[in-house]
């Protein structure tokens, strides 16, 4: 069987510091933070997850946002998607290298 497309996923854990009651006296505006490739422990503490599935060309196969508060589309487009494409490109290159050694 020939494989024509090999989509890879890149996951983010989203943390929103505004949702945590760290210090009531220090009320400052905060922005959500996205952590790449979260561990199991980090996923337990996050406020939501965002996963991109990308083809080798960088084309989006799927975007899944689960749990937590809504994420502004600008954050997805401007920050997370750019980083996800860069990471997926690195993953694809490493996979191609590994496959070329095996074949």
C-alpha positions in Angstrom: 0.0 0.0 0.0 1.3 3.4 -0.9 0.9 6.3 1.6 0.3 9.6 -0.2 -0.3 11.9 2.8 1.1 11.5 6.3 -0.7 13.9 8.7 1.0 14.7 12.0 -0.5 16.3 15.1 0.8 19.0 17.3 -0.9 19.6 20.6 -1.0 22.6 22.9 -2.3 22.9 26.5 -3.9 26.3 27.1 -3.5 28.0 30.4 -5.5 31.1 31.3 -3.9 32.8 34.3 -7.0 35.0 34.7 -9.0 31.9 35.8 -6.7 31.1 38.7 -7.1 32.8 42.0 -3.4 33.4 42.7 -3.5 36.8 44.3 -6.6 38.9 44.6 -4.6 42.1 45.4 -2.7 41.8 42.1 -5.4 42.0 39.5 -3.7 42.5 36.2 -4.8 41.7 32.7 -3.5 38.4 31.5 -3.5 36.6 28.2 -3.8 32.8 27.6 -0.6 30.9 27.3 -0.2 27.9 25.1 2.3 25.1 26.1 3.5 22.8 23.2 3.4 19.0 23.6 2.0 19.0 27.2 2.7 16.1 29.5 -0.1 14.2 31.3 0.4 16.3 34.4 0.2 19.5 32.5 -3.0 18.4 30.7 -4.6 17.8 34.0 -4.0 21.4 35.0 -4.7 23.2 31.8 -7.8 25.2 30.9 -8.3 23.6 27.5 -6.5 21.8 24.6 -5.8 22.8 21.0 -4.6 20.2 18.5 -3.6 20.8 14.9 -3.2 18.0 12.3 -1.1 19.1 9.4 0.1 17.5 6.2 3.7 17.7 5.1 2.8 20.7 2.9 1.6 22.6 6.0 -2.0 22.3 4.9 -4.4 21.9 7.8 -6.1 18.5 8.0 -7.9 19.3 11.2 -8.1 21.7 14.2 -9.6 20.5 17.4 -10.3 22.7 20.4 -11.5 20.9 23.5 -12.4 22.0 27.0 -12.0 25.3 28.6 -12.8 28.8 27.5 -13.0 29.9 23.9 -9.7 30.8 22.2 -9.7 33.9 20.0 -9.2 33.0 16.3 -6.4 35.5 16.1 -4.4 33.6 18.7 -5.0 30.4 16.6 -4.0 32.0 13.3 -1.2 34.3 14.5 0.6 32.3 17.1 -0.3 28.6 17.5 -0.7 27.7 13.8 2.6 29.3 12.8 4.3 27.3 15.6 2.4 24.1 14.8 3.5 24.3 11.2 7.1 24.8 12.2 7.0 21.8 14.5 5.2 19.6 12.0 7.9 20.5 9.4 10.6 19.4 11.8 8.7 16.1 12.6 8.1 15.4 8.9 11.8 15.9 8.1 12.9 13.6 11.0 10.4 11.0 9.9 11.6 11.1 6.3 15.2 10.7 7.5 14.2 7.7 9.6 12.3 6.1 6.8 15.1 6.6 4.3 17.4 4.7 6.7 15.0 1.8 6.9 14.3 1.5 3.2 
